[in-house]
């Protein structure tokens, strides 16, 4: 009888254990082996990567000798298995490997170059991978690159990007704020302008629309309160939300003026979303981590706290059926 009570107690402990995302959640494709449309995470790190150039902190030192292949700069891939098309969100310095990952995610022998690339803004981690489409590398032929008006002018009028346009390695496709663009019968996107440090271009996030589900992708924003939309309302419109988590809190940046690189701290976002029902919290995937961010380590105290509260942490190769 004593043994029986022990087993019952063990069962109750396990049943009440909070979700820490420690288990494998890399496939959210609803058990479909070949979903019509698939969204895959190709990178989660902030623009300069991890390890970070010239970083002497503990977060980087061992990575220079022992690189972590999962630490790639933030990017998403969209795979339409039915129409046999692929799309890339962000052209990062890691584009060489990320295009291979995108091709591998397809259920058919996809082309090396995607059917389109969507850019959010002109900061180094989000567009500089375009250089690999030039004649020194793939010498691509009119790869569609979807951009907002200021971003389009920046690429047309500044080298070396203007050479990609002149040589017809890329073909710029215009987007308009909050205007839906259909890519094919299964997929549409809607850019959403957000406040950010717009030295060379505007900044957008994207609503990515599949046949049955939607995703929100906002890797960069200054602060949620500065946006003319309510982030909680935008999360309610989608099934998955991949949002800016550059810094966990202000304490991790002690050598720069944090006011010059504004982002919503993870602790601020969690406080804002604290009263959401669990079903809404579990839509939220933090992404775009600075090299100092403890959420890069799934075993960190901070990561466990985030997951215990019901939020998610984006991981490379996570997949989502849309």
N, C-alpha and C positions, 0 to 999 in steps of 0.2 A: 504493500500500500504506500509506504514511504517513497519507493521508487516511482510510483505512479504520480504522486504529488510533485516530485522533482521534475518529471517530464512535462506536467501541466505548467509549472512555473516557467520552465525554459521556453515553452511555446508562447506564453504570454509576453515574456521579455522580447522575443524575436518579433512578435506581431506588433509591439509598440515601438520598435526601433525606428527612429526617423530615417527618411531617405537621404543618404549622404552621396548618392551618385557614384559610389565606389564600384558598384556593379557595372558590367558592360552595357552602356546605352548607346553604342555606336551606330545602331541601326534602328531608326524610328520609322521604318518604312512599312509599318503595319503588317508585317509578316508577308508582304508581297515580294516575291523573288525578283520580279521585274515590274516595278510600278511604272505607270505611264510617264510620270514626271518626278524627278528626284532632285532634291537640293542637297549638296554635299559641302562640308566645311573643308577648305583647302589651306587655311591658315588662321591663326588667332592672335598674333603678336603685333604690337605697335610698329610703326614705320621703320625704325632703325634695327629691328630684330632683337634676338636674344641668342648669344651674348651680344651686348651693346658695345659699339666701338669705344675703345679707351676706358671701358668700365673696369674698375679695380675692386668693386664690391663683391661680397660673397656670392651674390646672385649670378655672377658672370664668370668668376675666375676659373672654376672647374670646367665650365662649358667651352672655353677656348681649347682645352685639351681633349674634352670628351663631348663633342657636339650632340645635341638632342635633335634628331630628325623630325620630331613633332613640332618644333618651334619655328614655324614659318609665318611670314607676315600676312596680315588679315586678308582673306579672300574667300568668296563663295563660288561654287560651280552649280550651274543649272543644267540638268540632263533630261531631254525629252526623248525617251526611248521609243515612243510611238512614231514621232516625226523624224527621228534620228538627227537631232540637232543638239549642240552643246553651246552654253553661254558662260562667260567668265565675268565675275564681279570683282573689279580692281585688277590693275596690271602692276603687280608688285615686283620688287627685285628678285623674288623667288619664283618668277613666272615659268622658268624652264622646268622646274620640278612640278609645279602646280598644273601645268598643261598636261603632263604625263598622268598625274593623279586624276584629272578631269576625264581624260581619255579612258583610263582604266575603270572609271565609275560607270561608263556606258555599257549597255548590253549588246552593242554591235561594234564592229571595227571603226570607231569614230576617227575623224580626221585629227591631225596633230594641232591644227589651228581651229579655234572655235568659230561658230557661226556669228558670234558677236561678243564684244567686250563692253561692259558698262563701268564708267568711272564715276567716283563720288566727288573728287576734288583734286586740286593740284598741289598736294603735299607728297613728299618723296616716296612714301610707301604705297601710294595709291595709283600712280600713273607711270612711274619711271620704267616699269617693265616693258612699256611700249617699244623701248629701244631694241629689244630682241626681235621685233618684227621687221627691222631694217635690213639693208643689203649686206651689212657685216655679219648678220646672223641668218634668220629664216628667209629674208627677202620675200615677205608675204605679199600676196596679191589682193589688195583692196579689202582687207579685213574690216568689217563694220565696227566702228568704235562709237558708242552712243554717249553723247555729251550734252551738257547744258550750254547756253549761249556764251557765257564768259569763258568757259573751259574750251569751247570750240575756237574762239578767237585767240586764246593763249596758244593752243597747239598750232594754229595756222600761221601765227606771226612770230614765233620764237623757235630758234634752233636749239637742239637738233630735231625737234618734233616736227617743224615745218618741212623738213626733208622727207619725213615719212608720208606727209600729205602730198608733196610735190612728186615723189617717186611712186605714188599710188600704192604704197605698202599698206596704208590704212585709208578707209573711206569714212569720213565723219558723218554721223547721223544725229540730227538735232532733236533734243528733248525739250519739253516745256514743263514748268512746275505744275505738279498735281494733275497732269494730263496723262491719261492712260494710253500706252502704246502696245498694240498687239504684235507679238513676235511670230506666232503661228496659231493654229486652232486651239492649242492647249495652253499656251503661255502668254501672259501680258505682264507689263511692269508699269509702275507709276512712280516717278521721281518726286521727292518731297524736300523742298529747300529747308535747310536748318542753319541756325547761326553758328559760325565757326570763324577761325582766323583766315579770312578770305583774301590773302595777299594777291593771288594770281587768278583765282576763279571763285565762283560760288561753290557752296557745299550742299550736297544732297544725300538723303538716304533713299532707300527704295522699298516700295511695296512690291513683292514678287508674287504673282498670282498664277496658280496652277489650276487644273481642272476641278479640284475639290477643296483645296486648302490654299491659304495665303501665308506669306512670311513678311516680316518687317526687318530691314537691315539698316541700322544707323550706327556705323562704326565710330563716327566723330561728330561731336556737338559740344558747344561751350558749356551750357547748363540747360537743363530741362526747362527751367523757369523763363529763359530768354526766348524760347520758341513760341511762335504764334499759334501752335497747336498744343493740345494737352496729350502728353505721352501716354497717359492711362487710357484715353479715348482711342489712340492709335493702336495700342496693344489689344484693346477689345475687338478691333476689326480683323485681327489675324489669328492664326493658329500657333505661330512661332515668332518670337521677337528676339533678334540678335542685336544687342545694344551696347553702346560705348561703356567700357569698363577699364579705361586706360590706367587709372590709379585707384587702388583700394581706398586710400585716404591720403591726406596731405603729408603725413609723417614720412612717407617713403621717398619724397623728394626733398632733400636737405641741402642741395648745392645749386638750386635754381629758384628764381622767383616764380612761384606756382601761379601767380596772377597772369603771367605771360603765356602760360600753357593751360588755359582753363578746360576742364572736362568735368562731367558729373562724377564725383567719387562714388565708388560702389556703396559705401556706407550711406551716402546721401540718397542714392537710388533705392536702396533697401528700405530706408525710412519712408520715402515717398510711397512705396508700394506695400508698406507694412499691412495696411487694412484690406488689401485685395483678397478675394477668396483664393483658396489654394489652386483652383483650376486656372486662375489668371496668373498667379505667381509661377506656375510650372510652364507657362508659355515662354518665360523670360530666360534667355541664354546670354550671360555676360560674355563679351568678346572684345578684342583689341586691347591686349594687355601690355603695358609697359614692362620692360625687362625687370623692373623692381617689384612688380605686382605679385604678392604672395599667392594669388589665385592660379598662377602658372604651376604651382606645386599642389597637386590634388590632395596631398596628405597634410597640407598646412592647416593650422588652426583656423585661419581666415576662410579657406576653402570649405572646410567642414561646417563652419558657421553659416556660410551662404547656402549650402545645400540643405542644412537642417531647417532653415527658414522656408524651404520650398522652392528656391530659385535654382537655376541650372548654370553650369559653367561650360561654355562651348569647347569642344575638343576636336582636334584635327581628325578627319575621316568620319565624323558624325554624319549620318544621312537621314533625310526626312522626306517622306512621300508627300508630294503636293497634288 
